């Protein structure tokens, strides 16, 4: 083999490695949505900062009310002002959903949980979440709702006390619940395993098409209807369809 041929092969290998690296970066895009909450954002932001240190590109969308009640300076310090959007700045929501591999609600409170559970989609943020779920995107909600049950002083927690029925309803929609301490671990696990679980009555071609590019296995709850075209498209992309055990 001539030196010229060796040099050419080296260039090809370098290009493939670079493309692979770029694809990994594209897969590690995380969209966080924060609504109005009385909870401290310090711990959720620490979890997002951990994700950032592990190579995740994070963008935060603030609801209109959130901009009036949360500590903006703290969010800007952790995430960077350039990575924060207000929901009234959103234009093409479907393209935004398609861009991010995972969506996290790091401090989900009663007002937004109630709206989502009752299918009240009257803001860009709530519409974005529902569109993501309908596309089969991984939507993670962090809230210590289970820990706070039974606390005596409930008056101070009324705004953030998420009803159990809302938790159940959102779970049926496909929302994955975690505690705040589990945010970074859960996000990392989904990316590492290339495996996503969804709970939707119908898996269509659009659901398969809108999965993150790194997904290799789609776990679905039974009973779920999978259209023939969706099966064909999943096979073409090398995505395994697995019923939940």
DOPA-333477 format. One line per 2 residues: their letters; for each residue x, y, z negated of N, C-alpha, C, CB. Coordinates in Angstrom, 1 decimal. Atoms other than C-alpha are relative to their C-alpha. Glycine has a CB too. Example, Ala and Ser with C-alpha at 12.3 -4.5 7.8 and 13.67 -1.06 7.14 Angstrom:
as	0.9 -1.2 0.0 12.3 -4.5 -7.8 0.9 1.2 0.0 -1.0 0.0 -1.2 | -0.9 -1.1 0.0 13.7 -1.1 -7.1 -0.8 1.1 -0.8 0.4 0.5 1.4
***
This chain:
xx	0.8 -1.2 0.0 0.0 0.0 0.0 0.9 1.2 0.0 -1.0 0.0 -1.2 | -0.8 -1.2 -0.1 1.4 3.4 1.0 -0.3 0.9 -1.1 -0.2 0.6 1.4
xx	0.3 -1.0 1.0 1.8 6.3 -1.4 -1.2 0.8 0.3 1.3 0.9 -0.1 | 1.2 -0.8 -0.4 -0.8 8.2 0.6 -1.3 -0.8 -0.3 0.0 0.2 1.5
xx	1.2 0.8 0.4 -3.3 5.3 0.1 -0.3 0.0 -1.5 0.1 -1.4 0.6 | 0.1 0.0 1.5 -2.6 5.2 -3.6 -0.5 1.4 -0.5 1.4 -0.3 -0.6
xx	0.4 -1.4 0.4 -3.0 9.0 -3.9 -1.5 0.2 0.3 0.8 1.1 0.7 | 1.4 -0.1 -0.4 -6.3 8.7 -2.0 -0.9 -0.7 -1.0 -0.2 -0.5 1.4
xx	0.8 0.8 1.0 -7.6 6.0 -4.4 -0.1 0.7 -1.3 0.7 -1.4 -0.2 | 0.0 -0.7 1.3 -6.6 8.0 -7.4 -1.0 1.2 0.0 1.4 0.6 -0.3
xx	1.0 -1.1 -0.1 -8.6 11.0 -6.1 -1.4 -0.5 -0.1 0.2 0.7 1.3 | 1.3 0.6 0.0 -11.6 8.8 -5.6 -0.4 -0.4 -1.4 -0.1 -1.2 0.9
xx	0.2 0.4 1.4 -11.3 7.4 -9.1 -0.3 1.2 -0.9 1.2 -0.9 -0.6 | 0.2 -1.2 0.8 -11.0 10.8 -10.6 -1.3 0.7 0.2 1.2 1.0 0.3
xx	1.3 -0.5 -0.4 -14.0 12.0 -8.7 -1.2 -0.7 -0.7 -0.2 0.1 1.5 | 1.0 0.8 0.6 -16.1 9.1 -9.9 -0.1 0.2 -1.5 0.2 -1.5 0.3
xx	0.0 -0.2 1.4 -15.0 9.6 -13.5 -0.6 1.3 -0.4 1.4 -0.1 -0.6 | 0.5 -1.4 0.2 -15.8 13.3 -13.3 -1.6 0.0 0.2 0.6 1.0 1.0
xx	1.5 0.1 -0.2 -19.3 12.5 -11.9 -0.7 -0.7 -1.1 -0.3 -0.7 1.3 | 0.6 0.8 1.2 -19.9 10.0 -14.7 0.0 0.9 -1.2 0.8 -1.2 -0.3
xx	-0.1 -0.9 1.2 -18.8 12.6 -17.3 -1.1 1.1 0.1 1.3 0.7 -0.1 | 1.1 -1.0 -0.3 -21.2 15.2 -15.7 -1.3 -0.6 -0.3 0.1 0.6 1.4
xx	1.3 0.7 0.2 -24.1 12.7 -15.8 -0.2 -0.2 -1.5 0.0 -1.3 0.7 | 0.2 0.2 1.5 -23.5 12.0 -19.5 -0.3 1.3 -0.6 1.3 -0.5 -0.6
xx	0.4 -1.3 0.5 -23.6 15.7 -20.2 -1.4 0.4 0.3 1.0 1.1 0.5 | 1.3 -0.3 -0.4 -26.8 16.1 -18.2 -1.0 -0.8 -0.9 -0.2 -0.4 1.4
xx	0.9 0.9 0.8 -28.3 13.2 -20.3 -0.1 0.6 -1.5 0.5 -1.4 -0.1 | 0.0 -0.4 1.4 -27.4 14.9 -23.6 -0.5 1.5 -0.1 1.4 -0.1 -0.6
xx	0.7 -1.3 0.1 -29.8 17.9 -23.3 -1.2 -0.2 -1.0 -0.4 0.5 1.4 | 1.0 0.1 1.0 -32.0 18.4 -26.3 -0.8 1.3 -0.1 0.6 -0.3 -1.4
xx	0.9 -1.2 0.1 -35.0 20.8 -26.5 -0.7 -0.1 -1.4 -1.0 0.0 1.1 | 0.7 0.0 1.3 -36.2 21.8 -30.0 -1.0 1.1 0.0 1.1 0.3 -1.1
xx	1.1 -0.9 0.1 -39.5 23.5 -30.6 -0.3 0.3 -1.5 -1.3 -0.5 0.8 | 0.3 -0.3 1.4 -40.1 25.4 -33.8 -1.2 1.0 -0.1 1.3 0.7 -0.7
xx	1.2 -0.8 0.2 -43.5 26.8 -34.8 0.1 0.7 -1.4 -1.2 -0.8 0.0 | 0.1 -0.7 1.2 -44.5 28.9 -37.8 0.1 -1.0 -1.2 -1.2 0.9 -0.1
xx	-0.1 1.0 1.1 -43.5 27.1 -41.0 0.5 0.7 -1.3 1.0 -1.2 0.3 | -0.5 -0.5 1.3 -42.9 27.9 -44.7 1.2 -0.9 -0.5 -1.1 0.0 -1.0
xx	-1.2 0.9 0.4 -40.3 25.1 -44.9 1.3 0.7 0.3 -0.1 -1.4 0.7 | -1.3 -0.5 -0.3 -36.7 26.0 -45.1 0.6 -0.7 1.2 1.0 -0.2 -1.3
xx	-0.5 0.5 -1.2 -35.0 25.6 -41.8 1.5 -0.4 -0.1 -0.1 1.0 1.1 | -1.5 0.3 0.2 -31.5 25.1 -43.3 0.3 -1.5 0.3 0.4 0.3 -1.5
xx	-0.3 1.4 -0.3 -31.6 21.3 -43.3 -0.2 -0.5 1.4 -0.8 -0.9 -1.0 | 0.2 0.4 -1.4 -33.2 20.8 -39.9 1.1 0.6 0.9 -1.3 0.5 0.5
xx	-1.1 -0.6 -0.9 -30.6 23.2 -38.4 1.3 -0.6 -0.2 0.1 1.5 -0.3 | -1.2 0.8 0.2 -27.8 21.3 -40.1 0.0 -1.2 0.8 0.1 -0.3 -1.5
xx	0.1 1.2 -0.8 -29.0 18.2 -38.3 0.2 0.3 1.5 -1.4 -0.6 -0.2 | -0.2 -0.5 -1.4 -29.2 20.1 -35.0 1.5 0.3 0.3 -0.9 1.1 0.4
xx	-1.4 -0.4 -0.2 -25.7 21.4 -35.6 0.9 -1.3 0.1 0.5 0.8 -1.3 | -0.7 1.3 -0.1 -24.5 17.7 -36.1 -0.1 -0.5 1.4 -0.6 -1.0 -1.0
xx	0.2 0.4 -1.4 -26.0 16.9 -32.7 0.8 0.8 0.9 -1.5 0.1 0.4 | -0.8 -0.9 -0.8 -24.3 19.9 -31.2 1.5 -0.4 -0.1 -0.1 1.5 -0.5
xx	-1.4 0.4 0.2 -20.9 18.7 -32.6 0.2 -1.3 0.7 0.3 -0.1 -1.5 | -0.1 1.3 -0.7 -21.6 15.3 -30.9 -0.2 0.2 1.5 -0.9 -1.0 -0.6
xx	0.0 -0.3 -1.4 -21.8 17.0 -27.5 -1.4 0.3 0.6 0.5 -1.2 0.7 | 1.3 -0.3 -0.5 -25.5 17.7 -27.3 -0.2 1.5 0.4 -1.1 -0.4 -1.0
xx	0.4 -1.4 -0.4 -26.6 20.9 -25.4 -1.4 0.2 -0.5 0.1 0.2 1.6 | 1.3 -0.2 0.7 -29.4 22.3 -27.5 -0.6 1.4 0.4 0.1 -0.1 -1.5
xx	0.7 -1.2 -0.2 -32.0 24.9 -26.6 -1.2 0.0 -0.9 -0.4 0.2 1.5 | 1.1 -0.1 0.9 -34.6 26.1 -29.1 -1.1 1.0 0.6 0.4 0.5 -1.4
xx	1.1 -0.8 -0.4 -38.1 27.4 -28.2 -0.7 0.4 -1.3 -0.9 -0.7 1.0 | 0.7 -0.4 1.2 -39.8 29.5 -30.9 -1.4 0.4 0.4 0.7 1.2 -0.6
xx	1.4 -0.4 -0.2 -43.6 29.9 -31.0 -0.1 1.5 -0.3 -1.0 -0.8 -0.8 | 0.2 -1.5 0.2 -44.9 33.5 -31.0 0.0 0.3 -1.5 -1.2 0.5 0.7
xx	0.1 -0.3 1.4 -45.8 33.3 -34.7 1.3 -0.3 -0.7 -1.1 -0.9 -0.6 | -1.2 0.4 0.7 -42.5 31.6 -35.6 1.0 1.2 0.0 0.7 -1.2 0.7
xx	-0.9 -1.1 -0.1 -40.6 34.7 -34.4 -0.3 1.1 -1.1 -0.1 0.7 1.4 | 0.4 -1.0 1.0 -42.4 36.7 -37.1 0.2 -0.5 -1.4 -1.5 0.4 0.2
xx	-0.1 0.6 1.3 -41.9 34.3 -40.0 1.2 -0.7 -0.4 -1.2 -0.8 -0.3 | -1.2 0.8 0.2 -38.7 32.3 -39.6 1.2 0.8 -0.1 0.1 -1.2 1.0
xx	-1.3 -0.7 0.1 -35.1 33.3 -40.3 0.7 -0.1 1.3 0.8 -0.6 -1.2 | -0.6 0.0 -1.3 -34.0 34.2 -36.8 1.5 0.1 -0.1 -0.5 1.2 0.8
xx	-1.5 -0.1 0.1 -30.5 35.1 -37.9 0.7 -1.3 -0.3 0.4 1.0 -1.2 | -0.6 1.4 0.3 -29.9 31.6 -39.3 0.0 -0.9 1.2 -0.8 -0.6 -1.2
xx	0.1 0.8 -1.2 -31.1 30.0 -36.1 1.1 0.4 1.0 -1.4 0.1 0.6 | -1.0 -0.6 -0.9 -28.9 32.3 -34.0 1.4 -0.4 -0.4 -0.1 1.5 0.1
xx	-1.3 0.4 0.5 -25.9 31.5 -36.2 0.4 -1.4 0.3 0.1 0.2 -1.5 | -0.3 1.4 -0.3 -26.2 27.8 -35.7 -0.1 -0.4 1.4 -1.0 -0.9 -0.8
xx	0.2 0.4 -1.4 -27.5 27.5 -32.2 0.6 0.9 1.0 -1.5 -0.2 0.3 | -0.5 -1.0 -0.9 -26.4 30.7 -30.6 -1.2 0.8 0.6 0.9 -0.6 1.1
xx	1.1 -0.8 -0.5 -28.6 33.6 -29.5 -0.4 -0.3 1.5 0.3 1.5 -0.1 | 0.2 0.2 -1.4 -28.2 32.7 -25.8 -0.8 -1.3 0.2 1.3 -0.1 0.7
xx	0.7 1.3 -0.1 -29.8 29.2 -26.5 -1.4 0.1 -0.6 0.8 -1.0 -0.6 | 1.3 -0.1 0.6 -33.0 30.6 -28.0 -1.0 0.7 0.9 0.1 0.8 -1.4
xx	1.1 -0.5 -0.9 -36.2 31.2 -26.0 -1.2 0.2 -0.9 -0.3 -0.9 1.2 | 1.3 -0.2 0.6 -39.5 32.7 -27.1 -1.0 -0.6 1.0 -0.3 1.5 -0.3
xx	0.9 0.7 -0.9 -42.5 30.8 -25.8 -0.7 0.9 1.1 -1.1 -0.6 -0.8 | 0.5 -0.9 -1.1 -43.8 33.9 -23.9 0.9 0.2 1.1 -0.4 1.3 -0.7
xx	-1.0 -0.1 -1.1 -40.6 33.7 -21.8 -0.1 -1.2 0.9 1.4 0.2 -0.6 | 0.0 1.2 -0.8 -41.5 30.3 -20.5 -0.8 0.2 1.3 -0.7 -1.2 -0.8
xx	0.7 -0.1 -1.3 -42.5 30.1 -16.8 -0.4 -1.3 0.6 0.9 0.8 1.0 | 0.3 1.3 -0.6 -42.3 26.7 -15.2 0.2 -1.1 -1.0 0.9 -0.2 1.3
xx	-0.1 1.0 1.1 -43.0 24.3 -18.1 0.3 -1.4 0.5 -1.3 -0.1 -0.7 | -0.4 1.4 -0.5 -42.9 21.0 -16.0 1.4 -0.1 0.3 -0.8 -0.3 1.2
xx	-1.4 0.1 -0.3 -39.4 21.8 -14.8 0.8 0.0 -1.3 0.4 1.2 0.9 | -0.7 -0.1 1.3 -38.3 22.6 -18.4 -0.1 -1.4 -0.6 -0.6 1.0 -0.9
xx	0.2 1.4 0.6 -39.7 19.2 -19.6 0.9 -1.0 0.7 -1.5 -0.4 0.1 | -0.8 0.9 -0.8 -38.0 17.4 -16.7 1.5 0.1 -0.3 -0.3 0.2 1.4
xx	-1.5 -0.3 0.2 -34.6 19.0 -17.6 0.6 -0.7 -1.2 0.2 1.5 -0.1 | -0.5 0.4 1.2 -34.4 17.7 -21.1 -0.3 -1.5 -0.3 -0.5 0.8 -1.2
xx	0.2 1.5 0.2 -33.9 14.0 -22.1 -0.8 -0.3 -1.3 1.4 -0.7 -0.1 | 0.8 0.2 1.3 -35.4 14.4 -25.6 -0.5 1.4 -0.5 0.9 -0.6 -1.1
xx	0.7 -1.2 0.6 -37.7 16.9 -27.4 -0.2 -0.3 -1.5 -1.3 0.3 0.7 | 0.0 0.2 1.4 -37.5 17.4 -31.1 -0.8 1.2 -0.6 1.4 -0.1 -0.6
xx	0.7 -1.0 0.8 -39.9 19.2 -33.5 0.6 -0.1 -1.4 -1.6 -0.3 0.0 | -0.9 0.2 1.2 -37.4 19.7 -36.3 -0.7 0.4 -1.3 1.2 0.7 0.1
xx	0.7 -0.4 1.2 -39.8 21.3 -38.8 -1.5 0.1 0.2 0.6 1.3 -0.6 | 1.4 -0.1 -0.4 -43.3 20.4 -37.8 -0.9 0.3 -1.2 -0.5 -1.4 0.7
xx	0.9 -0.4 1.1 -45.9 22.1 -40.0 -1.5 -0.2 0.4 0.2 1.5 -0.3 | 1.4 0.3 -0.1 -49.6 21.8 -40.5 -0.7 0.7 1.2 -0.7 0.4 -1.2
xx	0.7 -0.7 -1.1 -50.8 24.5 -38.0 0.3 -0.7 1.4 0.5 1.4 0.1 | -0.2 0.6 -1.3 -49.0 23.0 -35.0 -0.4 -1.5 0.1 1.5 0.1 0.4
xx	0.4 1.4 0.0 -49.6 19.4 -36.0 -1.5 -0.2 0.1 0.4 -0.7 -1.4 | 1.5 0.0 -0.1 -53.3 20.1 -36.4 -0.5 0.3 1.4 -0.6 1.0 -1.0
xx	0.3 -0.3 -1.4 -53.5 21.7 -33.0 0.2 -1.1 0.9 0.8 1.2 0.5 | -0.4 1.2 -0.9 -51.7 18.8 -31.3 -1.0 -1.1 -0.2 1.4 -0.4 -0.3
xx	0.9 1.2 0.3 -53.9 16.2 -33.1 -1.4 0.3 0.5 0.0 -0.2 -1.5 | 1.4 -0.3 -0.5 -57.1 18.0 -32.1 0.0 0.4 1.5 -0.5 1.2 -0.8
xx	-0.1 -0.3 -1.5 -55.8 18.5 -28.5 -0.3 1.4 0.3 -0.9 -0.9 0.8 | 0.2 -1.5 -0.3 -55.9 22.3 -28.8 1.3 0.5 0.6 -0.4 0.8 -1.3
xx	-1.2 -0.4 -0.8 -53.4 23.3 -26.1 -0.2 1.4 0.5 0.3 -1.0 1.2 | 0.3 -1.4 -0.3 -53.7 27.0 -26.2 1.2 0.9 0.0 -1.0 0.6 -0.9
xx	-1.3 -0.8 0.0 -50.0 28.1 -26.3 1.0 -0.8 0.9 0.5 0.1 -1.4 | -1.0 0.6 -0.8 -47.0 27.4 -24.1 0.7 -1.2 -0.7 1.0 1.0 0.5
xx	-0.7 1.0 0.8 -45.4 25.4 -26.9 -0.8 -1.3 -0.1 0.4 0.5 -1.4 | 0.8 1.2 0.2 -48.3 23.0 -27.5 -0.2 -0.6 1.4 -1.4 0.4 -0.6
xx	0.1 0.6 -1.3 -48.8 22.6 -23.7 1.3 -0.8 0.4 -0.3 1.1 1.0 | -1.3 0.7 -0.3 -45.1 21.7 -23.3 0.1 -1.3 -0.7 1.2 0.9 -0.4
xx	-0.1 1.2 0.8 -45.3 19.1 -26.0 -1.0 -1.1 0.6 -0.4 0.2 -1.5 | 0.9 0.9 -0.6 -48.4 17.5 -24.4 0.4 -0.5 1.3 -1.4 0.6 0.1
xx	-0.5 0.3 -1.3 -46.9 17.6 -21.0 1.1 -1.0 -0.1 0.4 1.2 0.8 | -1.1 0.9 0.2 -43.8 15.9 -22.3 -0.5 -1.4 -0.3 0.9 0.5 -1.1
xx	0.6 1.3 0.4 -45.9 13.1 -23.9 -0.6 -0.7 1.2 -1.0 0.2 -1.1 | 0.7 0.6 -1.2 -47.9 12.6 -20.7 1.0 -0.5 1.0 -0.9 1.0 0.6
xx	-1.1 0.4 -0.9 -44.6 12.2 -18.8 0.8 -1.2 -0.6 0.9 1.1 0.3 | -0.7 1.1 0.6 -43.4 9.5 -21.2 1.3 0.5 -0.7 0.3 -1.0 0.9
xx	-1.2 -0.4 0.6 -40.7 11.7 -22.7 0.1 -0.3 -1.5 0.2 1.6 0.2 | -0.1 0.3 1.4 -39.3 10.9 -26.1 -0.2 1.3 -0.8 1.4 -0.5 -0.4
xx	0.3 -1.1 0.9 -40.9 13.4 -28.6 0.2 -0.4 -1.4 -1.4 0.6 0.3 | -0.2 0.3 1.3 -39.6 13.3 -32.1 -0.5 1.1 -0.9 1.6 -0.3 -0.3
xx	0.5 -1.0 0.9 -41.3 15.0 -35.0 0.6 -0.2 -1.4 -1.6 0.0 -0.1 | -0.7 0.2 1.3 -39.4 15.6 -38.3 -0.9 0.8 -1.0 1.4 0.6 0.0
xx	0.8 -0.6 1.1 -41.5 16.2 -41.4 0.0 -0.9 -1.1 -1.5 0.4 0.5 | -0.1 0.8 1.2 -41.2 15.0 -44.9 -1.4 -0.2 -0.6 0.9 0.6 -1.1
xx	1.4 0.1 0.5 -45.0 14.4 -45.1 -0.1 -1.2 -0.9 -0.9 -0.2 1.2 | 0.2 1.1 0.8 -44.6 11.0 -46.7 0.7 0.2 -1.4 0.6 -1.3 0.7
xx	-0.6 -0.2 1.3 -42.2 12.2 -49.4 -0.8 0.9 -0.9 1.4 0.7 0.3 | 0.7 -1.0 0.8 -44.4 15.1 -50.4 -1.4 -0.5 -0.6 -0.2 1.2 0.8
xx	1.3 0.5 0.5 -47.5 13.0 -51.1 0.1 -0.2 -1.5 -0.4 -1.4 0.7 | 0.1 0.2 1.4 -48.5 13.0 -54.7 0.7 1.2 -0.9 0.7 -1.2 -0.4
xx	-0.6 -1.1 0.7 -46.6 16.3 -55.6 -1.1 0.7 -0.7 0.8 0.9 0.9 | 1.0 -0.6 0.8 -48.5 18.1 -58.4 -0.3 1.4 0.5 0.4 0.1 -1.4
xx	0.2 -1.3 -0.5 -47.9 21.6 -57.1 -0.2 0.1 1.5 1.2 0.9 -0.4 | 0.3 0.1 -1.4 -49.7 21.4 -53.8 -0.3 1.4 0.6 -1.1 -0.9 0.2
xx	0.4 -1.3 -0.5 -50.8 25.1 -53.6 1.1 0.6 0.9 -0.4 0.9 -1.1 | -1.1 -0.6 -0.8 -47.4 26.2 -52.3 0.3 -0.7 1.2 1.2 0.1 -0.9
xx	-0.3 0.8 -1.2 -47.4 23.5 -49.7 -1.2 -0.2 0.9 0.5 -1.4 -0.4 | 1.3 0.2 -0.8 -50.9 23.9 -48.2 0.3 0.2 1.5 -1.0 1.0 -0.5
xx	-0.2 -0.3 -1.4 -49.6 25.4 -45.0 0.8 -1.1 0.7 0.7 1.3 0.2 | -0.8 1.0 -0.6 -47.2 22.6 -44.4 -0.3 -1.4 -0.4 1.5 0.2 -0.4
xx	0.4 1.3 0.3 -49.1 19.7 -45.8 -0.8 -0.7 1.1 -1.0 0.0 -1.3 | 0.6 0.6 -1.2 -49.8 17.6 -42.7 -0.9 -1.1 -0.4 1.1 -0.5 1.0
xx	1.0 1.0 0.3 -52.9 15.5 -42.9 0.5 -1.4 0.6 -1.4 0.3 0.6 | -0.4 1.3 -0.4 -52.3 11.7 -42.7 -0.7 -0.4 1.3 -0.4 -1.0 -1.1
xx	0.7 0.3 -1.2 -55.0 11.5 -40.0 0.7 0.6 1.2 -1.5 0.4 -0.1 | -0.7 -0.7 -1.1 -53.0 14.0 -37.9 1.3 -0.8 0.3 0.3 1.4 -0.4
xx	-1.2 0.9 -0.2 -49.9 11.8 -38.4 -0.4 -1.2 0.9 0.6 -0.4 -1.3 | 0.4 1.2 -0.7 -51.8 8.8 -37.2 -0.4 0.3 1.5 -1.2 -0.6 -0.7
xx	0.4 -0.4 -1.3 -53.3 10.6 -34.2 1.2 0.3 0.9 -0.9 1.2 0.0 | -1.1 -0.4 -0.8 -50.0 12.0 -33.0 0.9 -1.2 0.2 0.9 1.1 -0.8
xx	-0.7 1.2 -0.3 -48.4 8.6 -33.4 -0.6 -0.8 1.1 0.0 -0.9 -1.3 | 0.7 0.6 -1.1 -51.0 7.2 -31.1 0.3 0.7 1.3 -1.5 0.0 -0.2
xx	-0.4 -0.8 -1.2 -50.1 10.0 -28.6 1.4 -0.4 0.5 -0.1 1.5 -0.3 | -1.4 0.4 -0.4 -46.5 8.7 -28.6 1.1 0.7 -0.8 0.2 0.2 1.4
xx	-1.0 -0.7 0.8 -44.8 11.0 -31.2 0.7 -1.0 -1.0 -0.7 1.2 -0.8 | -0.8 0.9 0.9 -42.0 9.3 -33.1 0.3 0.9 -1.3 1.3 -0.5 0.6
xx	-0.2 -0.7 1.2 -41.9 10.4 -36.8 1.3 -0.4 -0.7 -1.2 -0.3 -0.9 | -1.2 0.3 0.8 -38.7 10.7 -38.8 0.0 1.1 -1.1 1.3 0.1 0.9
xx	-0.2 -1.0 1.1 -37.7 12.5 -42.0 1.1 0.9 0.6 0.5 -0.7 -1.3 | -0.9 -1.0 -0.5 -35.5 15.6 -41.6 1.5 -0.6 0.0 0.0 1.2 -0.9
xx	-1.3 0.6 0.1 -32.4 13.6 -42.7 0.3 -1.0 1.1 0.2 -0.7 -1.3 | -0.2 1.0 -1.1 -32.9 11.2 -39.8 0.1 0.6 1.4 -1.1 -1.0 0.0
xx	0.0 -0.7 -1.3 -32.9 13.8 -37.0 1.2 -0.4 0.9 -0.1 1.5 -0.1 | -1.2 0.2 -0.8 -29.3 13.5 -35.8 0.2 -1.5 0.3 1.2 0.5 -0.7
xx	-0.2 1.4 -0.2 -29.2 9.7 -36.3 -1.0 -0.5 1.1 -0.2 -0.8 -1.3 | 1.0 0.5 -1.0 -32.4 9.1 -34.3 0.3 0.5 1.4 -1.4 0.5 -0.5
xx	-0.3 -0.5 -1.4 -31.4 11.3 -31.4 1.2 -0.7 0.5 0.3 1.5 -0.1 | -1.2 0.7 -0.5 -28.0 9.6 -31.2 -0.4 -1.5 0.3 1.0 0.0 -1.1
xx	0.4 1.4 -0.3 -29.6 6.1 -31.3 -0.7 -0.1 1.3 -0.9 -0.5 -1.1 | 0.7 0.0 -1.3 -31.9 6.9 -28.4 0.9 0.1 1.2 -1.1 1.0 0.0
xx	-0.9 -0.3 -1.1 -29.1 8.2 -26.3 1.0 -1.2 0.2 0.8 1.2 -0.2 | -1.0 1.1 -0.1 -26.7 5.3 -27.2 -0.6 -1.3 0.5 0.5 -0.2 -1.4
xx	0.6 1.2 -0.4 -29.2 2.5 -26.6 -0.6 0.0 1.4 -1.0 -0.5 -1.0 | 0.6 -0.1 -1.4 -30.6 3.8 -23.3 -1.4 -0.6 -0.1 0.8 -0.6 1.1
xx	1.3 0.7 0.2 -34.0 2.6 -24.7 -0.9 1.0 -0.6 0.2 -1.2 -1.0 | 1.1 -0.9 0.4 -37.2 4.6 -25.1 -1.3 -0.8 -0.2 -0.2 1.1 1.0
xx	1.3 0.6 0.3 -40.5 3.6 -26.7 -1.1 1.1 0.3 -0.1 -0.5 -1.4 | 1.1 -1.0 -0.3 -43.7 5.2 -25.5 -1.4 -0.7 -0.4 -0.1 0.4 1.4
xx	1.4 0.5 0.3 -47.4 4.8 -26.5 -1.0 0.7 0.9 -0.3 0.1 -1.5 | 0.9 -0.7 -0.9 -49.6 5.7 -23.6 -0.9 -1.1 0.7 0.8 0.8 1.1
xx	0.9 1.0 -0.5 -52.6 3.9 -22.1 0.4 -0.5 1.5 -1.4 0.5 0.1 | -0.4 0.3 -1.4 -51.2 4.0 -18.5 1.4 0.5 0.3 -1.0 0.7 1.0
xx	-1.3 -0.4 -0.5 -47.7 3.9 -17.2 0.0 0.1 1.5 1.1 -1.1 -0.5 | 0.1 -0.3 -1.4 -47.7 5.5 -13.8 1.4 0.3 0.6 -0.9 1.2 0.3
xx	-1.2 -0.4 -0.6 -45.0 6.4 -11.3 0.6 1.3 -0.6 -0.2 0.2 1.5 | -0.5 -1.3 0.5 -44.8 9.9 -12.7 0.7 -0.2 -1.4 -1.2 1.0 -0.2
xx	-0.6 0.3 1.3 -44.1 8.5 -16.2 1.5 -0.6 0.2 -0.8 -1.1 -0.8 | -1.3 0.6 -0.3 -41.2 6.4 -14.8 1.0 1.1 0.6 -0.1 -1.1 1.0
xx	-0.8 -1.1 -0.6 -39.9 9.4 -12.7 0.5 1.0 -1.0 -0.8 0.6 1.1 | -0.4 -1.0 1.0 -39.8 11.7 -15.7 0.8 -0.5 -1.2 -1.2 0.7 -0.5
xx	-0.9 0.5 1.1 -37.7 9.4 -17.9 1.4 0.6 0.2 0.0 -1.5 0.0 | -1.4 -0.4 -0.2 -34.2 10.6 -18.7 0.8 -0.9 0.8 0.6 0.1 -1.4
xx	-0.7 0.8 -1.0 -31.7 9.4 -16.2 0.8 -1.2 -0.6 0.9 0.8 0.8 | -0.9 1.0 0.6 -29.8 7.3 -18.8 -0.9 -1.2 -0.5 0.7 0.6 -1.1
xx	0.9 1.1 0.6 -32.9 5.1 -19.8 0.1 -1.2 0.9 -1.4 0.5 0.0 | -0.1 1.3 -0.7 -32.5 1.5 -18.9 -1.1 -1.0 -0.5 1.4 -0.7 -0.2
xx	1.0 0.9 0.5 -35.3 0.0 -21.0 -1.2 0.9 -0.5 0.5 -1.0 -1.1 | 1.2 -0.7 0.4 -38.9 1.3 -21.5 -0.8 -1.0 -0.8 -0.8 0.6 1.2
xx	0.8 0.8 0.9 -40.7 -0.3 -24.5 -1.4 0.6 -0.1 0.7 -0.2 -1.4 | 1.4 -0.5 0.0 -44.5 0.1 -24.3 -0.9 -0.8 -1.0 -0.6 0.0 1.4
xx	1.0 0.6 0.9 -47.3 -0.6 -26.8 -1.0 -0.7 0.8 -0.6 1.0 -1.0 | 1.1 0.8 -0.6 -49.9 -3.2 -25.9 -1.3 0.3 -0.6 0.3 -1.5 -0.1
xx	0.1 0.2 -1.5 -52.4 -3.0 -24.3 0.3 1.3 0.7 -1.4 -0.5 0.4 | -0.3 -1.1 -0.8 -51.0 -0.7 -21.7 -0.1 -0.4 1.5 1.4 0.6 -0.3
xx	0.1 0.3 -1.5 -51.8 -0.6 -17.9 1.2 0.5 0.7 -1.3 0.6 0.6 | -1.2 -0.4 -0.8 -48.7 -0.5 -15.7 -0.4 -0.1 1.5 1.2 -0.8 -0.3
xx	0.4 0.1 -1.4 -49.5 0.4 -12.1 1.1 -0.7 0.8 -0.2 1.5 0.6 | -1.0 0.8 -0.9 -47.9 -1.7 -9.3 1.1 0.9 0.5 -0.7 -0.6 1.1
xx	-1.0 -0.9 -0.5 -46.1 1.4 -8.0 1.0 0.3 -1.1 -0.6 1.3 0.6 | -0.9 -0.3 1.1 -44.7 2.1 -11.4 1.0 -1.1 -0.3 -0.8 0.3 -1.3
xx	-0.9 1.1 0.1 -43.3 -1.4 -11.7 1.0 0.0 1.1 -0.8 -1.3 0.1 | -0.9 0.0 -1.1 -41.8 -1.1 -8.3 1.1 1.1 -0.1 -0.7 0.2 1.4
xx	-1.0 -1.1 0.2 -40.2 2.3 -9.1 1.0 -0.3 -1.1 -0.8 1.3 -0.2 | -0.8 0.4 1.1 -38.9 1.0 -12.4 1.1 -1.0 0.4 -0.8 -0.6 -1.2
xx	-0.9 1.0 -0.5 -37.3 -2.0 -10.7 1.1 0.7 0.9 -0.7 -1.0 0.8 | -0.9 -0.7 -0.9 -35.7 0.3 -8.1 1.0 0.8 -0.8 -0.8 1.0 0.9
xx	-0.9 -0.8 0.9 -34.2 2.5 -10.9 0.8 -0.9 -1.0 -0.8 1.1 -0.7 | -0.7 0.8 1.0 -33.0 -0.5 -12.9 -0.5 0.1 -1.4 1.4 0.2 0.1
xx	0.6 -0.2 1.3 -35.4 0.2 -15.8 -0.8 -1.3 -0.3 -0.9 1.2 -0.1 | 0.7 1.2 0.4 -36.6 -2.9 -17.7 -1.3 0.5 -0.8 0.9 -0.9 -0.9
xx	1.3 -0.3 0.7 -40.3 -2.7 -18.9 -0.2 -1.1 -1.0 -1.2 0.1 1.0 | 0.1 1.0 1.1 -40.6 -4.4 -22.3 -1.2 0.2 -0.9 1.3 -0.1 -0.8
xx	1.1 -0.2 0.9 -43.8 -5.0 -24.3 0.5 0.1 -1.4 -1.1 -1.1 0.2 | -0.4 -0.2 1.4 -43.5 -3.9 -27.9 -0.4 -1.3 -0.8 -0.7 1.2 -0.7
x	0.2 1.2 0.8 -43.2 -6.9 -30.3 -0.7 0.3 -1.3 1.3 -0.7 -0.3
***
